[in-house]
């Protein structure tokens, strides 16, 4: 039952952020008139310019005792947090262990408006699993052997998944590396 509840909570969080992103796109702007249909369909996130290897260098993955290569042909599955981030001009990445293709680390980073981040944080807070060691607002969940960490060095949303993440600390090297790569931009905007 717990696994199903967590899976439902994750689905609710993904749906909440997707709805929030769509609603923010509809309500944003300075025109005063009603938004056009194209405004609600377009992304509201800013482009994440850092490459996958800038965000997550190979040295950050060495802690797992494996060598990883980037899978540049990978695309996120529909309905996943990574797919949502990709639609918002975020960066999505997958790294595969060279000795075991079943061992992967998925990473996605979005640069989002404050309202969208707040809605997502609220949904994840309701799910539970707060992780203070991420040094920013962060959450962790383990579902069917796959750990997922979410962290918010505002204005960014970092989400990462792997079977290597069996507890919050398992994702810490990835969260820390990405946070450090975003730090010059992320530290300019106060958390909240």
C-alpha positions in Angstrom: 0.0 0.0 0.0 2.8 2.4 0.8 4.3 2.0 -2.6 1.0 2.7 -4.3 0.5 5.8 -2.1 3.9 7.1 -3.0 3.3 6.4 -6.7 0.0 8.3 -6.5 1.8 11.2 -4.7 4.5 11.4 -7.3 1.8 11.4 -10.0 -0.1 14.1 -8.2 3.1 16.1 -8.0 3.8 15.8 -11.7 0.3 16.6 -12.6 0.3 19.6 -10.2 3.4 21.1 -11.7 2.2 20.4 -15.3 -1.1 22.1 -14.5 0.7 24.9 -12.6 3.0 25.5 -15.6 0.0 25.6 -18.0 -2.0 27.9 -15.6 1.0 30.3 -15.1 1.4 30.5 -18.9 -2.3 31.5 -19.2 -2.3 34.0 -16.3 1.1 35.6 -17.0 1.7 38.6 -19.2 1.1 42.3 -19.1 -1.5 42.7 -21.8 -4.6 42.9 -19.6 -6.7 41.1 -22.2 -7.5 37.4 -22.3 -4.5 35.1 -23.1 -4.3 33.6 -26.5 -4.5 29.8 -27.0 -0.8 29.8 -28.0 0.1 31.4 -24.7 -1.1 28.4 -22.8 0.6 25.9 -25.0 4.0 27.4 -24.9 6.7 26.8 -22.3 7.1 29.2 -19.4 10.5 28.1 -18.3 13.7 29.7 -19.3 16.2 27.7 -21.3 18.8 25.8 -19.2 22.1 26.5 -21.0 24.4 24.2 -19.1 25.2 20.9 -20.9 24.6 17.6 -19.2 28.3 17.2 -18.5 28.5 20.7 -17.1 25.6 19.9 -14.7 26.8 16.4 -13.8 30.5 15.8 -14.4 31.9 12.3 -14.5 33.8 13.0 -11.3 30.5 13.4 -9.4 29.4 9.9 -10.5 32.6 8.2 -9.5 31.3 7.8 -5.9 29.0 5.0 -7.2 32.0 2.8 -8.2 31.0 2.7 -11.9 31.9 4.5 -15.0 29.1 6.3 -16.8 28.6 7.6 -20.3 25.9 10.0 -21.4 23.1 8.4 -23.5 22.5 11.2 -26.0 19.7 9.3 -27.8 17.5 9.1 -24.7 14.2 10.9 -24.5 12.1 11.0 -21.3 8.9 8.9 -21.1 5.6 10.8 -21.5 4.2 11.9 -18.1 7.5 11.8 -16.2 9.0 14.8 -14.4 11.8 14.8 -17.0 9.3 15.1 -19.8 7.6 18.0 -18.1 11.0 19.7 -17.7 11.9 19.1 -21.3 8.7 20.8 -22.4 9.7 23.8 -20.3 13.1 24.2 -22.1 14.9 22.5 -19.3 17.9 20.2 -19.6 17.2 16.4 -19.5 20.1 13.9 -19.3 20.6 10.2 -18.8 23.8 8.5 -17.9 24.3 4.8 -18.3 26.9 2.6 -16.5 29.4 1.2 -19.0 29.4 -2.2 -17.2 25.6 -2.5 -16.7 23.2 -0.8 -19.1 20.4 -1.3 -16.6 22.1 1.0 -14.2 21.2 4.6 -15.1 21.1 8.1 -13.6 18.4 10.4 -15.0 18.7 14.1 -14.4 16.5 16.9 -15.4 16.8 20.6 -14.5 14.2 23.4 -15.2 14.4 27.2 -14.6 10.9 28.1 -13.7 8.8 31.1 -12.4 8.4 31.4 -8.7 4.7 30.6 -8.7 5.3 27.3 -10.5 8.1 26.3 -8.2 5.9 27.1 -5.2 3.1 24.9 -6.5 5.5 22.0 -7.1 7.2 22.4 -3.7 3.7 22.4 -2.0 2.8 19.1 -3.8 6.1 17.5 -2.8 5.7 18.7 0.7 2.3 17.1 0.9 3.9 13.8 -0.3 6.5 14.0 2.5 10.1 12.9 2.4 11.8 16.3 3.2 15.6 16.1 3.0 17.4 18.9 4.8 20.9 17.7 3.8 20.3 18.9 0.2 21.0 22.5 1.5 17.9 23.8 -0.3 14.3 22.6 -0.1 14.5 19.0 -1.1 12.5 15.8 -1.2 13.2 12.1 -1.7 11.0 9.0 -2.4 11.8 5.4 -3.1 9.2 3.6 -5.4 9.7 0.1 -6.7 13.4 0.2 -6.1 14.0 3.6 -7.9 14.9 6.6 -5.8 13.9 10.0 -6.8 15.3 13.2 -5.4 13.9 16.7 -6.0 15.8 19.9 -5.0 15.1 23.6 -5.4 18.0 26.0 -5.6 15.5 28.7 -6.7 14.8 29.5 -9.6 15.7 25.9 -10.5 14.0 22.5 -10.1 16.4 19.6 -10.0 15.0 16.1 -10.2 17.1 12.9 -10.5 16.2 9.2 -10.4 18.2 6.0 -10.2 18.2 2.5 -8.7 21.4 3.6 -7.0 19.4 6.0 -4.8 18.1 3.7 -2.1 18.0 6.5 0.5 18.3 10.3 0.3 22.0 10.3 0.8 22.4 8.1 -2.3 21.3 11.1 -4.5 23.4 13.6 -2.6 26.4 13.6 -4.9 24.2 14.3 -7.9 22.2 17.0 -6.2 25.4 18.6 -4.9 27.1 18.6 -8.3 24.1 20.1 -10.1 23.6 22.7 -7.4 27.3 23.7 -7.7 26.9 24.0 -11.5 23.9 26.2 -11.0 25.2 28.1 -8.0 26.3 31.4 -9.8 22.7 31.8 -11.1 20.9 30.1 -8.3 22.5 32.1 -5.5 21.4 35.4 -7.1 17.7 34.6 -6.3 16.8 34.0 -2.7 15.1 30.8 -1.8 11.4 30.9 -1.0 
